[in-house]
């Protein structure tokens, strides 16, 4: 479980494998406090730390993860938003985030507005019922507030601090991002679907 508050930026140091991948990620994480087996959110994807070295850690990703997230796009030098898992008693600065990506979407517009940035992201029909104006959404693991929702996109207003301290500053129109909708919105939408025949014989 995470909060969508990015604490560190990492950089992919090395990628190994093709069908399944092993990725070494360099960062300034306090590795003495990150045990082997710990869950760390990598641009919204929950991955397990399987090895550590000086200033870097290793994670593994299956073909399923590569297919359902932007992780398959990552190469040497790619910037990654990092957040260690939430601990009991930690401040909840964003919103509850699982680290399970619901969809990959494309950035369709980036526009400076004063010192901030307006970001528009394509909205798939299946996610539309779970994205609401002033609601929360995680974009590449960043907890953000939805500024506006349209038929085929939603908009975000990114303040300078978030822009400069996350991977958003490196995004361009056409880039793909990981999306995770707010878990409350997911369950409300599921309830509104009504009963199903799941589990019946």
HELIX and SHEET records of a PDB file:
HELIX    1   1 UNK A   31  UNK A   33  5                                   3    
HELIX    2   2 UNK A   63  UNK A   68  1                                   6    
HELIX    3   3 UNK A   70  UNK A   73  5                                   4    
HELIX    4   4 UNK A  125  UNK A  128  1                                   4    
HELIX    5   5 UNK A  160  UNK A  164  1                                   5    
HELIX    6   6 UNK A  167  UNK A  170  5                                   4    
HELIX    7   7 UNK A  183  UNK A  192  1                                  10    
SHEET    1   A 7 UNK A   8  UNK A  16  0                                        
SHEET    2   A 7 UNK A  21  UNK A  26 -1                                        
SHEET    3   A 7 UNK A  56  UNK A  61 -1                                        
SHEET    4   A 7 UNK A  45  UNK A  53 -1                                        
SHEET    5   A 7 UNK A  39  UNK A  42 -1                                        
SHEET    6   A 7 UNK A  79  UNK A  84 -1                                        
SHEET    7   A 7 UNK A   8  UNK A  16 -1                                        
SHEET    1   B 7 UNK A 103  UNK A 113  0                                        
SHEET    2   B 7 UNK A 116  UNK A 122 -1                                        
SHEET    3   B 7 UNK A 153  UNK A 158 -1                                        
SHEET    4   B 7 UNK A 142  UNK A 149 -1                                        
SHEET    5   B 7 UNK A 136  UNK A 139 -1                                        
SHEET    6   B 7 UNK A 176  UNK A 181 -1                                        
SHEET    7   B 7 UNK A 103  UNK A 113 -1                                        
END                                                                             
